[in-house]
Amino acid sequence: MELLLHYIWKYRLYQHELKTTEGVPLEVIDVGIPNTDAGPDFFNAKVKIGGEVWAGNIEIHTDPRDWIRHNHHLDESYNSVILHVVAKAGQQVFNQAGQPLPQCELQVPPKLRNNYEYLLASDNSLPCNNFIGTIPPIHLRSMTETLLVERLERKSKDVFRLLDRFENSWNDVFYTILSRNFGFGLNADPFERLALATPLNILLKHSDNLIQLEAILFGQAGMLGDPDAGDEYVLALKREYQFLRAKYNLQPLDSFLFKKLRVRPTGSPYLRIAQLAKLCQTIPGLFSMVLETEDVGKIRLHFHVNASEYWQTHYSFKDKSPQKSKYLGDASLDVILINTVAPLLFAYGLKSGSDSFLGKATAFFETLRPESNSIVSQFVRAGLQAGSAYDTQALIQLKREYCEKRKCLFCRIGHRLLKEF
């Protein structure tokens, strides 16, 4: 209920002339700035009580007794509060200086309350599922950019944490995020752990020798201890890894971390590691190329790698396949570009203060096909259309950060529906 009062105050949705609980006319000149941290709920508001203008902060509670329960009467930081807004009038409250606070009873319009309760009570993970298809496309488009930027800003925080860890080495960050995304969701965590256990500077020393790159990565993934895997190629990997592990004092992961059951053959972690090894030959130049190249098609070509010869007839050390090139497929390439290249471009733009990289990152999504996943499918069934990855990334942000958390009051679609349906 308190969040609903915040919402009504912020958007001036009260349906009656406001007065204090003592009957003094109240005019809201400026609702103030919402505060998401500790302290009063709205900063720098301005109201006229009677004929006198007050400037300061606003505190909102469902029950006026919450002022006492939360110890605001003992906290001098609440002495700046000029108005106490409540759902139902009650006892008089005082600030830490002993001064009585004007109070205003804010009534919730019945239609708004009913709509809000309907959304909260919905057992659908998309609360507005039955109504979202009625939103005009132009309204949705204006929201899409905001959602996409929110998602990129959230991902940038992950980039910056890695940047601190690697002392501002963008190549190390690129390698780590790229490796994580080679896990394609199911194996994302173990692939990131593989990257963290296998320093990039070691791989770069062997970038001209693919068998050694493969040996290091397969060995570090704990995949060379299988007694049943012993053909000529695997034995060569074991010999190389035994030497390189001792040379660099490497500590391998446990192979059980990598999920192998219920994985499509083309998504086998063995095959993905082989493809990653191929890509690791060019990582420093790859990140520079991403920064410098405007043509998405050219960037795409650099990621279109084919695993080494052994993998043309294998999906794992045990599982053979018909002779076939093992390139990253188009759908897999899209996942890599969406989750690695664009977020890194955006984070680089934020870090360097370059608007051109920010714009390049968001424009990047418009050139990529819309993703096909359960979240996107749910919105499509509800009547929305996605023309590119620009739209689908926005929908993923909407679902995860608003719909699943029932933050309808903070969603533009929710805002529109609360007032209309």
C-alpha positions in Angstrom: 0.0 0.0 0.0 2.8 2.4 0.8 4.3 2.0 -2.6 0.9 2.8 -4.1 0.8 6.0 -2.0 4.2 7.0 -3.4 2.9 6.4 -6.9 -0.2 8.5 -6.3 1.9 11.3 -4.8 4.5 11.2 -7.6 2.0 11.3 -10.4 -0.6 13.6 -8.7 -3.3 11.0 -9.0 -5.4 12.2 -6.1 -9.0 12.8 -7.0 -9.9 15.5 -4.5 -8.8 18.9 -3.2 -6.0 18.2 -0.7 -6.2 19.5 2.8 -4.2 18.9 6.0 -5.8 16.7 8.7 -6.7 20.0 10.4 -8.6 21.2 7.3 -6.1 23.7 6.0 -6.0 23.9 2.1 -3.0 22.2 0.7 -1.5 22.8 -2.8 1.3 20.7 -4.2 3.7 22.9 -6.2 6.4 20.3 -6.7 6.1 16.7 -5.6 9.9 16.5 -5.2 12.5 13.9 -6.2 11.9 10.2 -5.2 14.6 9.0 -2.8 15.6 5.3 -3.1 18.1 5.4 -0.3 17.8 6.1 3.5 16.0 9.2 4.5 12.7 10.9 3.6 10.8 9.5 0.6 10.8 12.7 -1.6 13.5 15.4 -1.5 13.1 19.0 -2.4 9.4 19.2 -2.6 7.4 22.4 -2.4 3.9 22.8 -1.0 1.6 25.7 0.0 -0.2 25.2 3.2 -2.8 27.9 3.7 -1.1 30.9 2.3 2.4 29.9 3.2 4.9 28.1 0.9 7.1 25.4 2.4 10.1 23.8 0.8 11.6 20.6 2.1 11.1 16.8 2.1 8.1 14.5 2.2 7.6 11.3 4.2 4.9 8.9 3.3 3.4 6.1 5.5 0.3 3.9 5.3 -0.2 4.3 9.1 0.9 7.6 10.8 2.1 5.5 13.7 4.9 4.2 11.4 6.6 7.6 12.1 7.2 6.5 15.6 7.8 2.8 14.8 10.6 3.8 12.4 12.1 6.2 15.0 11.8 9.2 12.7 10.9 11.3 15.8 14.4 10.7 17.1 16.3 11.2 13.8 17.3 14.8 13.1 17.7 14.0 9.4 13.9 14.0 9.3 13.7 17.5 10.7 13.6 18.7 7.0 10.3 17.0 6.5 7.6 19.6 5.7 4.6 17.2 5.2 3.7 13.7 6.5 1.4 12.0 3.9 -0.6 9.0 5.2 -3.4 6.7 4.0 -5.6 7.4 7.0 -5.3 10.2 9.5 -4.3 9.3 13.0 -2.2 10.6 15.8 -0.2 13.8 15.6 3.6 13.3 15.0 6.6 15.4 15.9 10.1 15.7 14.5 13.3 15.4 16.6 13.2 19.1 17.4 9.7 18.7 18.9 7.8 20.5 16.2 4.4 19.1 15.1 4.3 18.0 11.4 1.4 18.9 9.1 -0.3 15.7 7.9 -2.3 15.0 4.7 -4.6 12.0 4.2 -4.1 10.7 0.7 -7.0 8.6 -0.5 -6.4 5.9 -3.1 -8.9 6.1 -6.0 -10.9 2.9 -6.0 -10.3 2.1 -9.7 -6.5 2.5 -9.2 -6.6 0.3 -6.1 -8.5 -2.4 -7.9 -6.2 -2.4 -10.9 -3.1 -2.5 -8.8 -4.5 -5.4 -6.7 -5.4 -7.2 -9.9 -1.9 -7.0 -11.1 -0.4 -8.1 -7.8 -2.8 -11.0 -7.5 -2.2 -12.4 -11.0 -0.6 -15.8 -11.0 0.8 -15.1 -14.5 4.5 -14.2 -14.5 3.4 -11.5 -16.9 0.8 -9.8 -14.8 -0.6 -7.6 -17.6 -0.7 -10.5 -20.1 -4.3 -9.9 -21.1 -3.9 -6.2 -21.7 -0.3 -5.5 -22.9 -1.3 -6.2 -26.5 -3.5 -3.1 -26.5 -0.7 -0.7 -25.8 0.0 1.5 -28.9 3.3 0.6 -30.6 4.6 4.2 -30.4 4.3 4.0 -26.6 6.1 0.7 -26.5 8.9 2.0 -28.7 9.6 5.0 -26.4 10.0 2.5 -23.5 12.2 0.0 -25.4 15.2 2.3 -25.5 15.0 3.0 -21.8 14.8 -0.7 -21.0 17.7 -1.6 -23.3 19.9 1.1 -21.7 18.9 -0.2 -18.2 20.0 -3.7 -19.2 23.3 -2.5 -20.6 24.0 -0.4 -17.5 23.4 -3.4 -15.3 25.7 -5.5 -17.4 28.3 -2.7 -17.3 28.5 -3.1 -13.5 29.7 -6.7 -14.1 32.2 -5.5 -16.6 33.6 -2.9 -14.2 33.9 -5.4 -11.4 36.1 -7.6 -13.7 38.0 -4.5 -14.8 38.9 -3.8 -11.2 39.9 -7.4 -10.7 42.2 -7.3 -13.8 43.6 -3.9 -13.1 42.0 -2.2 -16.1 43.0 -4.8 -18.6 40.1 -4.8 -21.2 41.6 -7.8 -23.0 41.3 -9.9 -19.8 37.8 -8.7 -19.3 36.9 -9.5 -22.9 38.4 -13.0 -22.6 36.5 -13.7 -19.4 33.1 -12.5 -20.6 33.6 -14.2 -23.9 34.4 -17.5 -22.2 31.4 -17.2 -20.0 29.1 -16.8 -23.0 30.6 -19.8 -24.7 28.8 -21.7 -21.9 25.5 -20.5 -23.5 23.5 -20.3 -20.3 23.7 -23.9 -19.0 27.5 -23.9 -18.7 28.1 -20.2 -18.3 29.4 -20.4 -14.7 31.9 -23.2 -15.3 33.1 -21.5 -18.5 33.7 -18.3 -16.5 35.6 -20.3 -13.9 37.6 -21.9 -16.6 38.7 -18.4 -17.8 39.5 -17.3 -14.3 41.6 -20.5 -13.7 43.4 -20.0 -17.0 45.2 -16.6 -17.2 45.0 -15.0 -20.7 48.7 -14.1 -20.6 49.5 -17.8 -20.5 47.3 -18.5 -23.5 48.8 -15.7 -25.5 52.3 -17.2 -25.1 50.9 -20.2 -27.1 48.6 -18.4 -29.5 50.6 -19.7 -32.5 50.1 -23.3 -31.4 46.5 -24.4 -31.4 47.1 -27.9 -30.0 48.8 -26.2 -27.0 45.8 -23.8 -26.5 43.4 -26.8 -26.6 45.6 -28.8 -24.2 45.6 -25.9 -21.7 41.9 -25.3 -21.9 40.8 -29.0 -21.9 43.3 -29.7 -19.1 42.1 -26.8 -17.0 38.5 -27.9 -17.5 39.5 -31.3 -16.0 38.6 -33.1 -19.2 41.9 -34.9 -19.8 41.6 -37.4 -17.0 39.2 -39.7 -18.7 40.8 -43.1 -18.9 38.5 -44.1 -21.7 39.7 -41.2 -23.9 42.9 -42.3 -25.4 43.1 -41.8 -29.1 46.2 -40.1 -30.7 44.8 -36.6 -30.5 43.8 -36.9 -26.8 47.1 -38.5 -25.9 48.9 -35.5 -27.5 46.7 -33.1 -25.5 47.6 -35.0 -22.3 51.3 -34.8 -23.0 51.2 -31.1 -23.8 49.1 -30.3 -20.7 51.3 -32.3 -18.4 54.3 -30.2 -19.4 52.4 -26.9 -19.4 50.6 -27.5 -16.1 54.0 -28.0 -14.4 55.5 -25.0 -16.1 52.8 -22.6 -15.1 51.7 -24.3 -11.9 48.1 -24.6 -13.2 45.3 -25.9 -11.0 42.5 -27.6 -13.0 38.8 -27.5 -12.3 36.7 -30.6 -11.7 35.2 -31.8 -15.0 31.8 -32.5 -13.2 31.2 -28.8 -13.1 30.5 -28.9 -16.8 27.0 -30.1 -17.6 27.1 -32.7 -20.4 23.7 -34.5 -20.1 20.7 -33.1 -22.0 23.0 -30.9 -24.1 22.7 -31.0 -27.9 25.7 -32.4 -29.6 26.5 -29.0 -31.2 26.4 -27.5 -27.7 28.8 -30.0 -26.1 31.2 -28.3 -23.7 34.0 -30.2 -25.4 33.2 -28.7 -28.8 32.6 -25.3 -27.3 36.1 -25.4 -25.7 37.6 -26.4 -29.0 35.9 -23.4 -30.7 37.0 -21.1 -27.8 40.6 -22.2 -28.2 40.5 -21.3 -31.9 39.1 -17.8 -31.0 41.8 -17.4 -28.2 44.4 -17.1 -30.9 43.2 -13.6 -31.8 41.8 -12.2 -28.6 43.9 -9.0 -28.2 43.4 -8.1 -31.8 39.8 -9.2 -31.6 38.9 -6.6 -28.9 40.7 -3.8 -30.8 38.8 -4.8 -33.9 35.5 -4.6 -32.1 36.3 -1.1 -31.0 37.5 0.1 -34.4 35.0 -1.7 -36.8 31.7 -0.1 -37.6 30.5 -2.9 -39.9 28.7 -5.6 -37.8 29.1 -8.1 -40.7 32.9 -7.8 -40.4 32.8 -8.2 -36.7 30.6 -11.3 -37.1 33.1 -12.8 -39.5 35.9 -12.6 -36.9 33.8 -14.7 -34.5 32.8 -17.2 -37.2 35.4 -19.8 -36.1 35.7 -23.4 -37.0 37.0 -26.0 -34.5 40.2 -27.9 -35.4 40.3 -30.9 -37.6 39.7 -33.5 -34.9 36.4 -31.9 -34.1 35.1 -32.2 -37.7 34.4 -35.8 -36.8 33.7 -35.5 -33.0 31.4 -33.9 -30.5 33.4 -35.1 -27.5 36.4 -37.3 -26.9 34.0 -40.3 -27.0 31.2 -39.2 -29.3 32.0 -39.3 -33.0 30.0 -37.4 -35.6 29.7 -37.5 -39.4 32.3 -35.4 -41.2 31.2 -31.8 -40.8 32.7 -28.4 -40.2 32.1 -27.3 -36.6 31.6 -23.5 -37.1 29.8 -21.5 -34.5 26.2 -21.4 -35.9 24.3 -18.3 -36.7 22.2 -18.5 -33.5 25.2 -19.1 -31.4 27.0 -16.2 -33.0 24.1 -13.9 -32.2 24.3 -15.0 -28.6 28.0 -14.1 -28.5 27.5 -10.8 -30.1 24.5 -9.8 -28.0 26.0 -10.8 -24.7 29.7 -10.1 -25.2 30.4 -7.5 -27.9 27.5 -5.0 -27.3 27.8 -4.9 -23.5 31.6 -4.4 -23.7 31.2 -1.6 -26.2 28.6 0.1 -23.9 30.8 -0.3 -20.8 33.8 1.0 -22.7 31.8 4.0 -23.7 30.8 4.7 -20.1 34.3 4.3 -18.9 35.9 6.4 -21.6 33.1 9.0 -21.7 32.6 8.3 -25.4 29.0 8.7 -26.6 30.1 7.2 -29.9 30.7 3.8 -28.3 27.4 4.0 -26.4 25.5 4.7 -29.6 27.4 1.9 -31.4 26.5 -0.5 -28.7 22.7 0.2 -28.9 22.7 0.4 -32.7 24.5 -3.0 -32.7 21.3 -4.7 -31.4 19.2 -3.4 -34.3 21.3 -5.3 -36.8 20.8 -8.6 -35.0 17.8 -11.0 -35.4 15.3 -11.2 -32.5 16.2 -13.8 -29.9 14.1 -16.9 -29.6 13.6 -17.9 -25.9 10.8 -18.5 -23.4 10.6 -14.8 -22.3 10.3 -13.5 -25.8 7.8 -16.1 -26.7 5.6 -15.2 -23.8 5.5 -11.5 -24.9 4.8 -12.6 -28.5 1.8 -14.7 -27.3 0.5 -11.7 -25.4 0.5 -9.7 -28.6 3.8 -7.9 -28.8 6.2 -8.1 -31.7 10.0 -8.0 -31.7 11.8 -7.0 -34.8 15.4 -7.3 -33.7 17.6 -8.0 -30.7 17.1 -4.4 -29.7 13.5 -5.3 -28.9 14.2 -8.7 -27.3 16.9 -7.4 -25.0 14.4 -4.8 -23.8 11.7 -7.4 -23.2 14.1 -9.5 -21.2 14.9 -6.5 -19.0 11.2 -5.8 -18.6 10.4 -9.4 -17.6 13.2 -9.9 -15.2 13.4 -6.5 -13.5 9.7 -5.5 -13.5 7.2 -8.3 -14.3 8.8 -11.0 -12.1 9.4 -8.5 -9.3 5.8 -7.1 -9.6 7.2 -3.6 -10.0 4.2 -2.5 -12.0 4.2 0.9 -10.4 7.7 1.6 -11.9 6.9 0.3 -15.4 5.6 2.6 -18.1 3.2 -0.1 -19.3 2.0 -0.7 -15.8 1.6 3.1 -15.3 -0.6 3.3 -18.4 -2.7 0.2 -17.5 -3.2 1.2 -13.9 -5.0 4.4 -15.1 -6.9 2.9 -18.0 -7.9 -0.7 -18.0 
